[in-house]
Amino acid sequence: MEAEHHYINRSGWLRAAVLGANDGILSTTSLAIGIAAASTTREPIILATIAGLVAGALSMAAGEYVSVSSQSDIETADLEREQIALKTMPEIELEELADIYEKRGLTPDLAKEVAKQLTAYDALETHARDELGINEITQARPLQAALASAASFIAGGVLPLFVSIFAPLKEIVLYQYVFAIIFLALSGALAAKAGGSDTTKAILRITIWGTFAMGISALVGYLFGVNI
């Protein structure tokens, strides 16, 4: 019998990569569409797309690093507090652990025995996993998240840049939208495949919201733009 496959170990980098790629496609395309709707020449569109690509990648990296670092700081502080508690009041911590296992369905005697054995094996790791919900798979990794976000944003943002350079100028808004929907659908499908989730739901979710965002950007360009 073949063992089932799990995908939770990919959650950290996959979340950052999917967010980065989709944001790269959507924000860069929306910017290009907004400028294209207000412009009669190609140069401002390309310049805006490049500026959005660079600024977006740096912003994504910085934002991910700061936010995930904050999560990491919280985890570290909680682990330090737990380490102190294990040294100063081990009996209370043991009872706390046994209570957790009892609430998960074990009998009181078995819960107490499991708590004793796991505490003897690795008390801090056991409390981190079962009391705090911190483990090796889901632990915050700021640098990994920042690099994944920046790289995926660039990968996504390069696609609308190519459209800005090569698409016919008169129909560039339409080209940007159509290709963006295709890119977003592919991104959603790849993310769903990597995460083992429903592909159709992922594609519909990102394309519907993407259409809304790009439509608003085009409307702003047409209503408030001047020919540049």
Secondary structure, DSSP 8 states (H G I E B T S, - for coil): -------GGGHHHHHHHHHHHHHHHHHHHHHHHHHHHT-SSSHHHHHHHHHHHHHHHHHHHHHHHHHHHHHHHHHHHHHHHHHHHHHH-HHHHHHHHHHHHHHTT--HHHHHHHHHHHHHHHHHHHHHHHTS---TTT---HHHHHHHHHHHHHHHHHHHHHHHHHS-GGGHHHHHHHHHHHHHHHHHHHHHHHHT--HHHHHHHHHHHHHHHHHHHHHHHHHH----
